[in-house]
Amino acid sequence: MSWFGKRQPPVIIDARVDDAASLAAIHATGFERGWDALEFERMLADRLILAHLARPGGKGTPTGFAMSRLVVDEAEILSVAVSPSARGAGLATSLLQHHLGRLAAAGARKVFLEVAEDNVAAIRLYQRHGFDEIARRNAYYARAKGPPATAIVMERVL
């Protein structure tokens, strides 16, 4: 599905501390253990964190975000999440493209991330954007039901 004729295209802007509750709500829909608003407030107040959010047409409640920590010339993507109502329309792609551009502009030369090996949609997204697997962390993500999931560590040179 594309944005054309379906919904208003997203406007991607810098996230602020007062967006913490909205980002926590989105995060909770995509991860087994969602981060709460206080965790987001702390991260968004950290000068090493870059975060971007998407709003349909630039108004209303955010529908997705991307967040990274940047230290010198390396960044780690901490999370990319899209609300269920906005999935399948290319929002994660738009967010990731914008976010990677801003990381590069801020001086990042390499970007790392970890993703659960069973999160096929996210792995495909990252592969489409030039990320390659560089390592695995067995039994890294605890699960409420079933065995822990392996984390795939990925890297992209900007």
Secondary structure as UniProt FT lines:
FT   TURN            4..6
FT   STRAND          10..14
FT   HELIX           17..19
FT   HELIX           20..28
FT   TURN            29..30
FT   HELIX           37..45
FT   TURN            47..48
FT   STRAND          49..56
FT   TURN            57..58
FT   STRAND          64..71
FT   TURN            72..73
FT   STRAND          74..82
FT   HELIX           84..86
FT   TURN            87..88
FT   HELIX           91..105
FT   TURN            106..107
FT   STRAND          110..116
FT   TURN            117..118
FT   HELIX           120..128
FT   TURN            129..130
FT   STRAND          132..141
FT   STRAND          149..157
//
